[in-house]
Structures are given as C-alpha cells and as structure tokens.
Amino acid sequence: MTNDEQLRVLLQGAMAWNKWRKEHPDDPIDLREANLSGANLIRADLHGAVLTGADLREADLIEADLRGADLIGADLREANLSGANLRGADLRGIYLWHVE
C-alpha cells in the first residue's frame, strides 16, 4: 500500500521530495500502485523505491535516480526517462508502449 505521506511530498515536486529524502534517509520508500501519471519528477531521488504497479504514464523522469527501484508492472507509457539511472532496477512486466 502506498505511503500517503511520501506520495503527498513527491507530488510537490523533486525539490521537496529530495529534501524529504535527505531528512529521512532510512525510511523505506513505498509508492506501490501510486498514481504519478503526468508528474514532474525531474531529478527525483527514487533509488530503492518500491513502485510496483505504479502509474507513471507521461511522467517526466528526466535524470531521475531509479537505481535499484522495484518497478515491476509499472506503467511507464510515454514517460520521459532521458538520462534516468535505472541501474539495478527491476523492470519485469513494465508497460512502455500502448498496444491496440
């Protein structure tokens, strides 16, 4: 289940999120099934985050840190991943394009 406090902070943008992460370095990030469709997450520090089944359609993830993130079954259709760090991320079953 998505951590509502974490989702609220993340939706405020990467600057607020990255500040929160520095203040809570040991908190596990649980954004399972979060609706982040269209979110501006440029340079967001999401390393190690659980994003299983998250809706990231059309999200702006330019230069986001997704190292070791759990993205199993996440919907990344039309997301901008330019320069994003996906090293060690679990990408099983992700959606990258729309099939009609």
C-alpha positions as CSV (number, residue, x, y, z in Angstrom):
1,M,0.0,0.0,0.0
2,T,1.3,3.4,-0.9
3,N,2.6,5.5,1.9
4,D,0.3,8.6,1.7
5,E,2.8,11.0,3.3
6,Q,5.5,10.0,0.8
7,L,3.1,10.4,-2.1
8,R,2.0,13.8,-0.9
9,V,5.6,15.0,-0.6
10,L,6.6,13.5,-4.0
11,L,3.7,15.2,-5.8
12,Q,5.1,18.6,-4.5
13,G,8.0,18.0,-6.9
14,A,11.5,16.8,-6.9
15,M,12.9,19.6,-4.9
16,A,10.6,19.0,-2.0
17,W,11.0,15.2,-2.4
18,N,14.8,15.2,-2.4
19,K,14.8,17.4,0.7
20,W,12.5,15.0,2.4
21,R,14.7,12.0,1.4
22,K,17.7,13.7,3.0
23,E,15.8,14.3,6.2
24,H,14.6,10.6,6.2
25,P,17.5,8.6,4.8
26,D,16.5,5.3,6.4
27,D,12.8,5.3,5.6
28,P,11.8,2.7,3.1
29,I,10.0,4.3,0.1
30,D,6.7,2.6,-0.6
31,L,4.9,4.0,-3.6
32,R,3.2,0.8,-4.7
33,E,0.3,1.4,-7.1
34,A,0.7,5.2,-6.7
35,N,-0.9,7.4,-9.3
36,L,2.0,9.5,-10.6
37,S,0.6,10.0,-14.1
38,G,2.0,13.2,-15.6
39,A,4.0,14.0,-12.5
40,N,7.1,16.3,-12.8
41,L,9.8,14.1,-11.3
42,I,12.9,15.6,-12.9
43,R,16.0,14.6,-10.9
44,A,13.9,13.0,-8.2
45,D,15.8,10.6,-5.9
46,L,13.8,7.4,-6.1
47,H,16.6,5.0,-5.6
48,G,15.4,1.8,-4.0
49,A,11.8,2.9,-4.1
50,V,9.0,0.3,-4.3
51,L,7.0,1.5,-7.3
52,T,5.3,-1.9,-8.1
53,G,2.2,-1.3,-10.3
54,A,2.7,2.5,-10.1
55,D,1.0,4.6,-12.8
56,L,3.9,6.7,-14.3
57,R,2.2,7.4,-17.7
58,E,3.6,10.6,-19.2
59,A,5.7,11.3,-16.1
60,D,8.7,13.4,-16.5
61,L,11.6,11.3,-15.1
62,I,14.5,13.1,-16.8
63,E,17.7,12.4,-14.8
64,A,15.7,10.7,-12.1
65,D,17.6,8.3,-9.8
66,L,15.8,4.9,-10.0
67,R,18.8,2.8,-9.1
68,G,17.5,-0.5,-7.5
69,A,13.9,0.6,-7.7
70,D,11.2,-2.0,-7.9
71,L,9.2,-1.1,-11.0
72,I,7.5,-4.5,-11.5
73,G,4.3,-4.0,-13.5
74,A,4.6,-0.2,-13.5
75,D,3.0,1.7,-16.4
76,L,5.7,3.9,-18.0
77,R,3.9,4.5,-21.3
78,E,5.1,7.9,-22.7
79,A,7.2,8.6,-19.7
80,N,10.3,10.6,-20.3
81,L,13.3,8.6,-19.0
82,S,16.0,10.6,-20.6
83,G,19.2,10.4,-18.6
84,A,17.4,8.4,-15.8
85,N,19.6,6.0,-13.9
86,L,17.9,2.6,-14.0
87,R,20.9,0.5,-12.9
88,G,19.7,-2.5,-10.9
89,A,16.1,-1.5,-11.2
90,D,13.6,-4.4,-11.5
91,L,11.8,-3.8,-14.8
92,R,9.8,-7.0,-15.1
93,G,6.4,-6.6,-16.7
94,I,6.6,-2.8,-17.2
95,Y,4.4,-1.2,-19.8
96,L,6.4,1.1,-22.2
97,W,4.0,1.5,-25.1
98,H,0.4,1.2,-25.9
99,V,-0.8,-1.7,-27.9
100,E,-4.1,-1.5,-29.6
